[in-house]
Amino acid sequence: MSRLALFALFLTLLGCVSIGGSQWDQRYGKAVPRELSSDPQLATHTYYGDTKTIIEQRCVVCHGCYDSPCQLKLESYEGLLRGANPAKVYDGTRLLGASLTRLFEDAQSTAEWRSKGFHPVINERGNSASANINASVTAQLLQLKQDNPLPEDALLSDAFNLDINSPQYCASIENLHSYTAKNPLLGMPYGLPGLNEQEHKVTMEWLKQGAAMGKAPVLPEKIYTEVARWEAFLNGNTLKAQLINRYIYEHLFLAQIDFAAAPGVYFRLVRSSTPPGEPINRISTARPFDDPGVSRVYYRLWQDPSSVVAKNHMPYRLDAARAQQWQELFYTPAYPVSHLPDYNSATASNPFITFAQLPINARYRFMLNEAQFTIMNFIKGPVCRGQVALNVIQDHFWVFFYSPESQATDEDARFLAENSKHLQLPAGAGNTLLPLTNWIKYSELQKEYLAAKANFVKEKIAANGGLEMHSIWDGDKGSNNNAALTIFRHADSASVHKGMIGQSPKTAWVIGYPLLERIHYLLVAGFDVYGNVSHQLLSRLYMDFLRIEGEMNFVELLPRETQQTTLQYWYRDAEANLQTYIDLYLKQVDITNKIHYQSDAHQEELYLKLKRHLGKAGQSPHNLNTAKLPAHKLALYQELQNTSGKAISFLPQTTLIELRGVGLFSLIHNSAYSNLSSLFGEDKRRIPGEDNLTLARGVIGVYPNSFMRIEPHELDEFIAQLQQLGSEQDYRNFKARFGIRRTHPDFWAFSDRVHQLYKIAAPEEAALLDYNRLENR
């Protein structure tokens, strides 16, 4: 009898045994939740010593962050202990908010996670070699892949369900074997090649010995000195200090804080009921501005042991320059803070009320100086996954910012104070069951705000003698490369990068302080990923207002005769009520525009003017012309980027290409739409004939859909074959020639190479990519 037949028989017999948990109890003892401190004795293989890298490179690339299958987050050993849960975090249909299941926050022990519906994926019964293998979901699924490797076909059959929105099966050990007997291709890594012989041997030996954690790396002593210094800075006792630090926390609660003394080690800024010098007693609430339930909040730095995954990697450096910057912004100016605001949801969700006592310049500069990080919170934060969250933005657009000098006058402060009631956000409504009623309310408030803003802007610009280019932030004369950002949307994910990347986009935004703050409190601080459908719909609908406002700010820079036609082109076939918002603002701002145009292509000319105005601050290393390439090479890349027509339609959203000996390139398929003003019917608004490609150096997008590998001498052939794509079969032939499919025998070697090149090219932003969206074509 073959090994495969023997194993199938073993699974069948074991499946019969697994009819009830009591029979597992008889065989291996009762399950007892495995806590962090209960390492098996005499283990020679440990997580930190032997398997952490293997798990990162082979498992975390699918099992990380909120959208990890079965909530099995493997970025940390604690996630392995927590185990799996069939409930989905991302669910746009639930009528009631879901229970919070944030690792490290919503339970403090494995036993607590078991009470919240998580089941173990490593053995929790008696510690014996047989129990550690036979009663471990992880061990069984790894072995299942070894015994049932991927078929040799280039494409996976329908037996593999790779749809990220499909129902998921989250097996516990009690029911695993009956299921895998019928589905032998369920082995892990799912839909990818298995571990190589050495990786499998080491991992199975570690599991066999009890999956010990081992000792985490020891941090340099000076890190603890830095942490103590910063915790003292963040916990001043005056009312002024407490309000400042609340503001800092509500903007940095998602940051991965690091120090120069320990690269790659990250901390989180958390609320605690205990002061510096005492163990952290973390205050965990759904949102950072929710009532902490204590009379005094302390802001502490907690070391996050998780591996770093690109889809939520947002590094933020604390150093002497940062301390001086905050000191100059918040502490040096003389202003009174007479009281601390409360945590009532209606007002705490409105930063224009909560932080009215802080200078506008300090608040705007705080976000503006790290604008990529600020916007990245919206892109990589709680809304980083899902059509409902991201179909509010174009596939490719540029973002610019008003200069701080134009946003921080006494008149601006008075205007915000007088209009703070108009700037209420959906977070104040919580998990409401009345989305339509609330949407009407926020719609009317936005209309009132736009009308008031139109009058204010008209008077302000008139007092300044007219609108000029210096109203746009130049990155402090080119020294700050946050002055222009490029945002790419990749279906249900997105990415944000410094500089103006790619060809001129269809749309652009200009953001000032009120808009930037509202984006943060709508989609970052105020967005509850566990919220119900009404909360998510309201957030999406309100973001329409903010996108339109950002786009109108940009269009305002164009000649008046061009403004309406530009917006009509951007919003072809949009709902009629859209014009209401345009009329309330843009048509009322009759100002003198001192930006002089010399051509009829006003938008393209404005882009050129902005590039000159920003200088170095608008450049990006992702652009092809920054590589100092020979003219003929640059021409080839430009030819690839300029590909148009039917061929584009066969390309996925993001293709990551290794050009051997040169580096990584990203080929981004930008989908075109007639408008983005409707929540539903996106496919009906697609205009494939207007799609285009952006070819960029390095990694763009953290969910690659396709991998390609090209030798330099093959570039001409690659471009020619791509431009001749006319059918799905053509694409499959193209992929067979240049692709590294998920079934490729060199897949993992290529994956390791990609991550190595990513780290070399972008050491600060590089992290583990996510493979849940790799195509099967």
C-alpha positions in Angstrom: 0.0 0.0 0.0 1.3 3.5 -0.9 2.3 6.1 1.6 -0.6 8.3 0.4 -3.1 5.5 0.8 -1.8 4.7 4.3 -2.1 8.3 5.3 -5.6 8.5 3.9 -6.5 5.4 5.8 -5.0 6.9 9.0 -7.0 10.1 8.5 -10.2 8.1 8.0 -9.6 6.1 11.2 -8.6 9.1 13.1 -11.7 10.9 11.8 -13.8 8.2 13.3 -12.0 8.6 16.6 -12.7 12.4 16.5 -16.4 12.1 16.7 -16.3 13.7 20.1 -13.8 15.6 22.1 -14.1 13.1 24.9 -12.3 10.5 22.9 -9.4 12.9 22.4 -9.5 13.4 26.1 -9.1 9.7 26.6 -6.2 9.5 24.2 -4.2 12.6 25.1 -5.8 14.1 28.2 -8.1 17.1 28.6 -7.2 20.3 26.7 -5.9 23.0 29.0 -5.3 26.5 27.5 -1.6 27.0 26.8 -0.4 30.2 28.5 2.6 32.2 27.5 4.7 31.1 30.5 4.2 27.4 30.1 7.1 26.4 27.8 7.8 22.7 27.6 10.9 21.7 29.5 14.1 20.5 27.7 13.0 21.7 24.3 15.9 22.0 21.9 13.9 23.8 19.2 12.1 27.1 20.0 10.1 29.7 18.2 12.7 32.5 18.6 15.6 30.2 18.1 14.5 28.1 15.2 11.1 28.6 13.6 10.2 32.3 13.7 11.8 33.1 10.3 10.2 30.1 8.7 6.8 31.1 10.0 7.3 34.7 8.8 8.4 33.7 5.3 5.9 30.9 4.8 2.9 31.6 7.0 2.6 35.2 7.9 2.5 36.1 4.2 -1.1 34.9 4.4 -1.8 35.0 8.1 -1.4 38.5 9.3 -3.5 41.6 10.3 -7.2 41.8 10.5 -7.9 39.9 7.3 -5.9 36.8 8.3 -7.9 33.7 7.4 -9.8 32.4 10.5 -8.3 35.3 12.5 -5.2 33.1 12.8 -2.6 35.9 13.2 0.8 34.4 13.1 2.9 37.6 13.4 3.7 36.7 17.0 4.0 33.7 19.2 1.0 35.0 21.2 -1.1 34.8 18.0 -0.2 31.1 17.7 -1.3 30.5 21.2 -4.6 32.4 20.6 -5.4 30.2 17.7 -8.3 30.5 15.2 -11.9 31.7 15.1 -14.3 31.3 12.2 -15.9 34.8 12.7 -14.8 37.3 10.1 -13.5 40.7 11.2 -14.3 42.2 7.8 -18.0 41.8 7.4 -20.0 44.6 5.6 -23.4 43.0 6.2 -23.7 42.5 10.0 -26.5 44.4 11.6 -24.9 44.5 15.1 -21.3 45.4 16.0 -19.0 42.4 16.5 -17.2 41.5 19.6 -13.7 43.0 19.7 -10.9 40.4 19.2 -7.7 42.5 18.9 -4.7 40.5 19.8 -2.9 41.9 22.9 -5.9 44.1 23.7 -9.2 42.3 24.2 -8.0 39.3 26.1 -4.9 38.9 28.3 -4.6 35.1 28.4 -5.2 32.1 26.2 -8.1 31.0 28.5 -9.8 34.3 27.9 -9.4 33.8 24.1 -11.0 30.3 24.5 -14.0 32.0 26.1 -14.3 34.3 23.1 -14.6 31.4 20.6 -10.9 30.8 19.6 -9.8 27.2 19.4 -6.2 26.0 19.6 -4.0 25.3 16.5 -1.2 23.6 18.6 -1.6 20.8 21.0 -3.1 21.8 24.4 -3.4 18.2 25.8 -0.8 16.1 27.4 2.8 17.0 26.4 4.0 14.0 24.5 5.5 13.7 21.1 2.5 11.9 19.7 0.0 14.3 21.2 2.0 17.3 20.0 1.7 16.1 16.4 -1.6 14.2 16.3 -3.5 16.8 18.4 -2.0 19.8 16.6 -4.0 21.4 13.7 -0.8 23.1 12.6 1.2 19.9 12.5 -1.5 18.0 10.7 -2.0 20.6 8.0 1.7 20.9 7.4 2.0 17.1 7.1 -1.1 17.0 4.9 0.7 19.4 2.4 3.8 17.2 2.4 1.7 14.1 1.6 -0.5 15.9 -0.9 1.7 18.5 -2.6 0.4 20.8 -5.2 -0.6 19.2 -8.5 2.0 19.6 -11.2 -0.5 21.6 -13.4 0.4 25.2 -13.9 -3.0 26.4 -12.8 -4.8 25.1 -9.7 -8.1 23.4 -10.2 -11.5 24.4 -8.8 -10.7 22.2 -5.8 -8.8 25.3 -4.5 -11.1 28.1 -3.4 -8.9 31.3 -3.5 -11.7 33.8 -3.3 -11.0 35.9 -0.2 -14.7 36.7 0.3 -15.8 33.0 0.2 -16.9 31.1 3.4 -13.9 29.9 5.3 -13.4 26.6 7.0 -11.6 26.9 10.3 -10.9 23.4 11.6 -10.4 22.5 15.2 -8.5 19.2 15.9 -11.8 17.5 16.9 -13.2 17.9 13.3 -10.1 18.3 11.2 -9.5 14.8 10.1 -12.9 14.0 8.8 -12.7 17.2 6.7 -9.2 16.7 5.3 -10.0 13.1 4.4 -12.5 14.6 1.9 -10.3 17.6 1.1 -6.7 16.4 1.0 -5.5 19.5 -0.8 -6.3 21.7 2.3 -2.7 21.4 3.5 -0.7 24.4 4.5 0.6 26.7 3.0 -2.8 26.7 1.2 -2.7 27.0 -2.5 1.1 27.4 -2.5 4.1 25.0 -2.5 4.8 23.3 0.7 7.8 23.9 3.0 11.1 22.4 1.7 12.5 19.4 3.4 14.7 21.3 5.9 12.0 23.8 6.8 9.4 21.0 7.3 11.8 19.0 9.4 12.7 21.9 11.7 9.1 23.0 12.1 7.7 19.5 12.8 10.5 18.8 15.3 9.6 22.1 17.1 6.0 21.1 17.2 6.8 17.6 18.3 8.8 19.0 21.3 5.8 21.2 22.3 6.2 24.4 20.2 8.3 26.2 22.9 8.6 29.9 22.6 12.2 30.3 23.9 13.9 33.5 24.8 13.0 36.7 22.9 16.0 38.8 21.8 17.4 41.1 24.5 17.1 44.8 23.7 19.9 47.2 24.3 19.7 48.9 27.7 19.7 52.3 26.1 16.3 51.5 24.6 14.8 51.4 28.1 16.4 54.7 28.9 14.8 56.2 25.7 11.4 54.7 26.6 11.6 56.2 30.1 12.5 59.6 28.7 9.7 59.6 26.3 7.1 58.4 28.8 8.1 61.3 31.0 7.7 63.7 28.1 4.2 62.2 27.3 2.9 62.4 30.8 3.2 66.0 32.0 0.8 66.9 34.8 -0.4 70.3 33.7 -3.7 70.7 31.9 -1.8 71.9 28.8 0.4 68.8 28.8 -2.5 66.4 29.3 -4.4 67.9 26.4 -1.4 68.0 24.1 -0.6 64.3 24.9 -4.2 63.3 24.3 -4.0 64.9 20.9 -0.7 63.1 20.1 -2.1 59.8 21.2 -5.2 60.0 19.2 -3.1 60.5 16.1 -0.3 58.0 16.8 -2.2 55.1 18.3 -1.6 53.0 15.1 2.0 54.0 14.7 4.9 51.6 15.0 7.2 53.7 17.0 10.9 53.0 16.7 14.2 54.3 18.0 17.5 54.6 16.2 19.2 52.5 18.9 17.2 49.3 18.0 16.2 49.2 14.3 13.3 46.8 13.6 12.0 46.9 17.2 8.7 48.6 17.4 6.6 50.1 20.2 2.9 51.1 20.4 1.7 54.2 22.2 -1.1 52.9 24.5 -3.3 54.3 27.2 -2.7 52.9 30.7 -4.2 53.4 34.1 -0.7 53.1 35.6 2.0 55.8 35.4 5.5 55.4 34.1 7.7 53.2 36.2 4.8 50.7 36.9 3.7 47.8 34.8 1.4 48.9 32.0 -2.3 48.3 32.7 -3.6 48.8 29.2 -6.9 50.6 28.6 -8.6 49.0 25.6 -11.5 50.7 24.0 -13.0 50.4 20.5 -11.8 53.8 19.6 -8.9 56.0 20.9 -11.3 58.7 22.1 -13.7 56.4 23.9 -14.1 56.9 27.7 -11.1 55.3 29.4 -13.1 54.8 32.6 -10.3 56.2 34.8 -9.7 59.7 36.3 -6.2 60.0 34.8 -4.9 58.5 31.6 -1.1 57.8 31.2 0.5 57.3 27.8 2.9 54.4 27.7 5.2 52.7 25.2 4.5 49.0 24.9 6.9 46.8 22.9 5.0 45.0 20.2 6.6 41.6 19.6 4.8 41.1 16.2 6.6 40.5 13.0 6.2 43.4 10.6 3.7 43.0 7.8 3.6 45.6 5.0 -0.2 46.0 4.9 -0.2 47.8 8.3 3.4 48.9 8.6 3.5 52.5 9.6 6.9 53.4 11.2 7.3 56.6 13.2 10.6 57.6 14.6 11.0 59.2 18.1 14.3 61.1 18.5 15.7 64.4 19.7 14.5 66.2 16.6 11.0 65.0 17.1 11.0 66.1 20.7 12.2 69.6 19.7 9.6 69.8 17.0 6.8 69.0 19.4 8.2 71.3 22.0 8.2 74.2 19.5 4.7 73.4 18.1 2.8 72.7 21.3 4.7 73.9 24.4 6.6 77.0 23.4 3.6 79.1 22.2 1.8 80.8 25.1 -1.9 79.9 25.2 -4.2 79.0 28.0 -5.7 75.5 28.6 -8.4 76.1 31.2 -10.1 72.6 31.2 -9.8 69.1 29.9 -12.5 68.0 27.5 -14.6 65.0 28.4 -15.0 61.7 26.5 -18.7 62.1 25.6 -19.0 60.3 22.2 -20.8 63.2 20.5 -18.0 65.7 21.3 -14.9 63.4 21.7 -15.4 62.3 18.0 -15.2 66.0 16.9 -11.6 67.1 17.2 -12.6 70.7 16.5 -14.4 70.8 19.8 -12.1 68.5 21.8 -8.9 70.3 20.9 -10.1 73.8 20.3 -7.7 75.1 22.9 -4.7 73.9 21.0 -3.3 76.2 18.2 -4.4 75.3 14.7 -0.8 75.7 13.5 0.4 73.1 16.0 -2.3 70.6 15.0 -1.9 71.1 11.3 1.9 71.1 11.4 1.9 67.9 13.5 0.0 66.0 10.8 1.5 67.9 7.8 5.2 67.3 8.7 4.5 63.5 8.4 1.7 63.8 5.8 2.5 60.4 4.3 2.1 58.8 7.7 -1.1 60.7 8.4 -2.7 59.6 5.1 -1.2 56.1 5.5 -3.3 55.7 8.6 -6.4 56.0 6.4 -4.9 53.6 3.7 -3.3 51.0 6.0 -5.3 51.5 9.1 -8.7 49.9 9.9 -10.2 50.4 6.5 -7.3 48.8 4.6 -9.5 46.1 3.3 -12.9 46.1 1.6 -14.7 47.6 -1.4 -17.1 49.5 0.8 -14.2 51.3 2.4 -12.0 52.1 -0.7 -14.3 52.4 -3.7 -14.5 56.1 -2.6 -11.2 56.9 -4.2 -9.7 56.9 -7.7 -7.1 54.2 -8.7 -4.4 56.9 -9.1 -4.3 60.4 -7.9 -2.0 63.1 -6.4 -2.5 64.9 -3.1 -1.2 68.4 -2.3 -1.6 70.5 0.8 -2.3 74.1 1.7 0.6 75.9 3.3 0.6 76.1 7.1 0.7 79.9 6.8 -2.6 79.9 4.9 -4.4 77.7 7.5 -3.3 79.1 10.9 -4.5 82.7 11.2 -6.7 84.0 13.9 -9.5 84.2 11.3 -9.1 80.4 10.6 -9.4 79.7 14.4 -12.5 81.8 14.6 -14.0 80.2 11.6 -13.5 76.7 12.9 -14.8 77.6 16.3 -18.0 79.0 14.8 -18.5 76.0 12.5 -17.4 73.1 14.7 -21.0 72.1 15.0 -21.1 71.6 11.2 -18.1 69.3 11.3 -19.7 66.4 13.3 -18.5 63.0 12.1 -20.3 59.6 11.9 -18.2 58.2 14.7 -20.4 60.2 17.1 -23.4 58.1 16.0 -21.7 54.8 16.8 -23.3 51.5 15.5 -26.5 53.2 14.6 -29.4 51.3 13.0 -30.6 54.5 11.2 -28.1 55.1 8.4 -30.5 57.0 6.2 -31.6 59.4 8.9 -28.0 60.1 10.0 -26.8 60.5 6.4 -29.4 63.2 5.8 -28.3 64.9 9.0 -24.6 64.9 7.9 -25.5 65.9 4.4 -27.3 69.0 5.6 -24.4 69.8 8.0 -21.9 69.5 5.1 -24.0 71.8 2.9 -24.1 74.4 5.7 -20.3 74.1 6.1 -19.6 74.4 2.4 -21.7 77.6 2.2 -19.9 79.1 5.2 -16.5 78.0 3.9 -17.2 79.6 0.5 -17.9 83.0 2.1 -14.9 82.7 4.4 -12.5 81.7 1.6 -13.7 84.4 -0.7 -13.1 87.1 1.9 -9.8 85.6 2.9 -8.3 85.4 -0.6 -9.6 88.8 -1.5 -7.9 90.3 1.6 -4.6 88.6 0.3 -5.0 90.1 -3.1 -5.9 86.9 -4.9 -5.1 83.2 -5.2 -1.4 82.4 -5.8 0.8 79.3 -6.0 2.4 80.0 -2.6 -0.9 79.0 -1.0 0.3 75.4 -1.7 2.8 74.0 0.7 6.2 73.6 -1.0 7.6 71.2 1.7 9.4 74.1 3.4 11.3 75.1 0.3 11.8 71.5 -0.8 13.2 70.1 2.5 10.2 68.0 3.4 9.3 65.3 0.9 5.8 64.9 2.4 4.6 67.9 0.3 3.1 65.7 -2.5 1.7 62.2 -2.2 0.6 59.6 -4.7 -2.2 57.3 -3.8 -2.9 54.1 -5.7 -6.0 52.0 -5.2 -5.7 48.3 -5.9 -9.3 47.1 -5.9 -9.9 46.5 -2.2 -6.5 47.8 -0.9 -4.5 50.9 -1.5 -1.0 52.4 -1.0 0.4 55.9 -0.4 3.8 57.1 -1.5 5.8 60.3 -1.3 6.2 62.4 -4.5 4.3 62.6 -7.7 4.5 59.1 -9.2 3.6 58.1 -12.7 1.8 59.9 -15.5 -0.6 62.8 -14.8 -3.6 61.4 -13.0 -7.2 62.1 -13.9 -7.9 63.8 -10.5 -6.0 65.4 -7.6 -6.8 66.7 -4.2 -5.6 69.7 -2.2 -6.0 69.2 1.6 -6.0 71.8 4.3 -6.2 71.5 8.1 -10.0 70.9 8.5 -10.1 68.4 5.8 -7.0 66.5 7.0 -8.3 66.3 10.5 -11.8 65.1 9.4 -10.2 62.3 7.3 -8.3 61.1 10.3 -11.3 61.2 12.7 -13.6 59.6 10.1 -11.5 56.7 8.8 -8.8 56.2 11.4 -9.7 57.3 15.0 -13.4 57.1 14.4 -13.7 54.0 12.3 -14.6 50.8 14.0 -13.6 47.8 11.9 -15.9 45.7 14.1 -18.8 48.1 13.6 -22.1 47.2 12.0 -23.1 47.8 8.4 -24.7 51.2 9.2 -21.5 52.5 10.7 -19.5 51.4 7.7 -22.0 52.8 5.2 -22.1 56.1 6.9 -18.3 56.3 7.0 -18.2 55.5 3.2 -20.9 58.1 2.4 -19.3 60.8 4.5 -16.0 60.2 2.8 -17.7 61.2 -0.5 -18.1 64.7 1.0 -14.4 64.8 1.9 -13.2 63.6 -1.5 -15.4 66.1 -3.3 -14.1 68.9 -1.1 -10.5 67.9 -1.7 -11.1 67.8 -5.5 -12.8 71.1 -5.4 -9.9 72.6 -3.6 -7.7 71.5 -6.5 -10.1 72.6 -9.2 -10.2 76.0 -7.5 -6.6 76.5 -8.7 -7.7 76.3 -12.3 -9.1 79.2 -14.3 -12.8 79.7 -13.5 -13.9 78.8 -17.0 -12.3 75.4 -16.7 -13.6 74.4 -13.3 -17.1 73.2 -14.1 -16.1 71.3 -17.2 -13.3 69.6 -15.3 -15.6 68.4 -12.5 -18.2 67.3 -15.1 -15.6 65.1 -16.7 -14.6 63.7 -13.4 -18.2 63.0 -12.5 -19.8 61.8 -15.7 -23.3 60.3 -15.2 -23.2 61.1 -11.4 -26.3 61.5 -9.3 -27.9 64.9 -9.8 -27.5 65.9 -6.1 -23.7 66.0 -6.6 -24.0 69.4 -8.3 -25.6 70.8 -5.1 -22.3 70.5 -3.3 -20.4 72.0 -6.2 -22.8 74.9 -6.4 -22.7 75.6 -2.7 -19.0 76.0 -2.7 -17.2 76.4 -6.1 -19.7 78.6 -7.7 -19.8 80.9 -4.7 -16.0 81.4 -4.5 -15.6 84.2 -7.1 -11.9 85.0 -6.5 -9.0 86.6 -8.4 -6.8 83.8 -9.6 -3.2 85.1 -10.0 -1.9 81.7 -11.3 -1.3 82.6 -14.9 -2.0 80.0 -17.6 -0.5 80.1 -21.1 -2.0 77.0 -22.7 -5.5 75.5 -23.2 -4.5 72.3 -21.3 -5.1 74.0 -17.9 -5.0 70.8 -15.7 -1.8 69.5 -17.3 -0.2 73.0 -17.0 -1.2 73.2 -13.4 0.5 69.8 -12.7 3.7 71.2 -14.3 3.5 74.4 -12.2 3.1 72.3 -9.1 6.1 70.2 -10.0 8.2 73.3 -10.4 6.8 74.9 -7.2 7.6 71.8 -5.1 10.9 71.1 -6.7 12.7 68.2 -4.8 9.7 67.8 -2.5 7.6 66.5 -5.3 10.1 64.0 -6.7 10.0 60.3 -6.0 12.6 57.5 -6.2 9.7 55.3 -7.6 9.7 57.3 -10.9 11.6 55.8 -13.8 13.6 58.9 -14.6 15.2 59.0 -11.2 17.3 55.9 -12.0 19.7 57.7 -14.3 19.0 55.1 -17.0 20.5 55.1 -20.5 18.1 56.8 -22.9 17.3 53.6 -24.8 16.4 51.8 -21.5 14.2 54.7 -20.3 12.5 54.6 -23.7 11.6 51.0 -23.2 10.2 51.5 -19.8 8.1 54.5 -21.1 6.9 52.3 -23.9 5.7 49.7 -21.4 4.0 52.4 -19.3 2.3 53.9 -22.3 0.6 50.6 -23.3 -3.0 51.2 -24.0 -6.0 49.4 -25.4 -7.4 45.9 -24.9 -4.1 44.5 -23.7 -4.4 46.3 -20.4 -7.7 44.6 -19.6 -6.0 41.3 -19.1 -3.5 42.5 -16.5 -4.3 42.3 -12.7 -4.2 45.3 -10.5 -0.6 44.9 -9.4 2.3 42.9 -11.0 5.6 42.8 -9.2 8.5 42.3 -11.6 12.1 41.4 -10.9 14.3 42.6 -13.6 17.4 40.5 -12.9 20.4 42.5 -12.0 18.4 45.8 -11.9 15.8 45.4 -9.2 12.1 45.3 -8.5 9.5 47.2 -10.6 5.7 47.5 -10.0 3.3 47.5 -12.9 0.0 49.0 -11.7 -3.2 48.7 -13.7 -5.2 51.8 -13.0 -8.9 51.2 -13.6 -11.0 54.1 -14.9 -14.6 55.0 -13.8 -17.1 57.5 -15.0 -17.5 58.7 -11.4 -17.1 57.5 -7.8 -20.2 59.1 -6.4 -22.2 56.0 -5.8 -21.7 53.2 -3.3 -23.0 50.5 -5.5 -22.8 49.6 -9.2 -19.1 50.1 -9.6 -18.9 47.7 -12.5 -21.5 49.7 -14.4 -19.3 52.8 -14.1 -16.1 51.2 -15.4 -14.6 52.7 -18.5 -11.9 50.1 -19.5 -11.0 52.2 -22.6 -9.6 54.8 -20.3 -7.5 52.4 -18.2 -3.8 53.0 -18.0 -0.6 51.6 -16.6 1.9 53.0 -14.2 5.4 51.4 -14.2 7.3 52.3 -11.0 10.6 51.3 -9.5 10.3 49.3 -6.3 7.3 47.9 -4.6 3.9 49.6 -5.0 1.0 47.8 -3.3 1.4 45.2 -0.5 -1.0 42.6 -2.0 0.7 41.6 -5.2 -1.5 39.8 -7.7 1.2 38.5 -9.9 4.9 37.9 -10.0 7.1 38.2 -13.1 10.8 37.6 -13.6 12.7 39.0 -16.6 16.3 38.9 -17.7 17.5 42.3 -19.1 17.9 41.0 -22.6 14.2 39.8 -22.5 12.7 43.2 -21.9 11.9 43.9 -25.6 10.2 40.5 -25.9 8.3 41.1 -22.6 6.9 44.4 -23.8 6.0 43.1 -27.2 4.2 40.1 -25.9 2.3 42.2 -23.3 1.2 44.7 -25.9 -0.2 41.9 -28.1 -2.4 40.4 -25.4 -5.8 39.8 -26.9 -7.3 37.0 -25.0 -7.2 35.2 -21.6 -5.2 32.4 -23.3 -2.7 35.0 -24.5 -2.3 36.1 -20.9 -1.8 32.6 -19.7 0.9 32.1 -22.4 2.5 35.3 -21.3 2.5 34.2 -17.7 3.9 30.8 -18.7 6.8 32.6 -20.3 7.7 35.2 -17.7 5.5 34.5 -14.6 6.2 33.0 -11.2 2.9 31.4 -10.6 1.8 30.3 -7.1 2.4 26.7 -8.4 6.0 27.5 -9.6 8.6 25.2 -8.0 10.8 28.2 -7.4 8.0 30.2 -5.8 9.4 30.4 -2.3 12.9 31.1 -3.5 11.5 33.9 -5.6 9.5 35.2 -2.7 12.6 35.3 -0.5 14.4 37.2 -3.2 11.6 39.7 -3.5 11.7 40.5 0.2 15.5 40.7 0.1 15.4 43.2 -2.7 12.6 45.1 -1.1 14.6 45.5 2.1 17.7 46.7 0.3 15.8 49.3 -1.8 13.5 50.6 1.0 14.8 49.5 4.4 12.4 51.7 6.4 9.2 50.7 4.7 10.0 47.1 3.7 8.0 44.4 5.4 6.3 41.1 4.7 4.0 41.2 1.7 0.6 39.5 1.7 -0.2 36.7 -0.8 -3.9 36.3 -0.2 -4.6 38.0 -3.6 -2.2 36.2 -5.8 -4.0 35.2 -8.9 -4.4 31.7 -10.3 -4.1 32.4 -14.0 
